[in-house]
Amino acid sequence: MRQSFYKTISSTAIAAGLAVSGFATSAQAIESCVASLKKQAISAGVKPAVADKMLSGAKYDEKVIRFSTSQPEYKTQIWDYMAFLVDAERIQDGKANLKKHARTLNAVEQRYGVDKHIVLAVWGIESDFGQFRGDFYTPHALANLVCAGKRRQKYFRGELIKTLKIASRGDVPMSDFYGSWAGAFGQTQFMPSTYNSLAVDFDGDGRKDLVNSVPDALASTANFLKNAGWRNSRLWGFEVKVPKGYSGPSGRKKYASMATWTKRGLRNMDGSKFKSKADTALIRPAGANGPAFLVTRNFKALRSYNASTSYGLAIAVLSELVSDGDPIMTPWPTNNPGLSRAQRLELQKLLNKNGFNVGAPDGKVGPATRKGIRAAEAKYGMEVTGRPSWNVYYALGGR
């Protein structure tokens, strides 16, 4: 297919809903592909009115296609990632929600055996405790990935049909399917296939509604983590001291006993020896000069939610901080740290104030903001990166 798709648009491929980026970006091609998807959905049992309403108006979305080839968890420096996701505002909101939803969180923990602080942290990272659920209308985003994406079209086609079936059952109103570019939706961002297998009706209203029901969303998250192997009998992990010049094994899959790690010279942050007997693995997400953690198989469960060590660590650290636990003690190995959400918003205001027009400030660092940052970096003699960093923030007048 790679050799021939520049030559012709295969009618068979469009009929199957498998158009590839580069030949489905025209309005006509998208329209043909979506029409085919409607027919396939109806044949799979989706109500015709649902398929028609949820897919009508689907157009080529450049952002969906761009995001599908560039995910921040894998390209952003971890100190930027953590500064944005685990900031003072999210910690404060997390503590408030811990009190507000105490009865639900306690009931969820009791039923599923998953630490309520972890469940709360997933909710906070995924949707800012329900305040932001995504910019993309799920059926249209998935249709783009099927009709114009570069990979996994068959998978996304299946997710699209599952989305339409969820709406057909009446679990979630058709207008409420907003989420990520990849098709995850709801307050804790479930993919449709995960929704079908692990979502639960915790509030007892007869519907599994992870969009409008906080109890359903939190319980479904706990159910997911339980099935992924989370056990409350063990911690997710903890920060440790690694001896200088350490050359022993590390990596999230290289488990060893605590006695073995002790023999290798690792210690608790206060210098004491380990008391736990759980098998753990050593991770050093910023390299040998940054923080180090011994993690249990519970951390593997966190990564199953999103296959990124940065993501898993953000969940884990936020869960500690909303319960008044210790922050990361070892500094990140950088003299140019990342910015919180509040600082990113202020950075945009400062860019505009200094003549680098980036549009209306919203705290989201997109192409316009990065272009403005690059121009500011060039003006002030910095390395031109487009990164929302402390140095450019400070140069523009931030404090």
Disulfide bonds with the S-S distance in Angstrom:
Cys33-Cys147 1.94
